[in-house]
Amino acid sequence: MRYKFCPKCRKAYIKSRLEGDRCIYCNGECETLEVKRSGLYFFGYAMMVLGAISAFVPRFMEVTGDSFFVWFGIALVVAGSVFVVVASTAMAKKAVRMAIAKNDSEE
Ligand SMILES: [Zn+2]
């Protein structure tokens, strides 16, 4: 996943395709960093996908206890999104550390 790091703001955030290389906060020059998605990120993502599938099961199939599938699905999506947010925050912190380490070694 690509992150932008602004040395002025000391902030790293996910780079979107639509944005240029300028910081969205101060419009300064940003560095682009490549941070590997963590296992936790994939885990959270998989939970969200499973949750979404589970919530839709009663729409396509005759199952006993449809509300269980729906609530279980919603719970998985919510829990999964929490993992994704936690993992994204950790990845942004890693991007900041990488940028600082890189700049230190260049000076
Ligand atoms: Zn900035």
Residues whose N, C-alpha, C, O or C-beta is under 5 A from the ligand:
A	BS01	ZN	C6 K8 C9 C23 Y25 C26 N27 G28
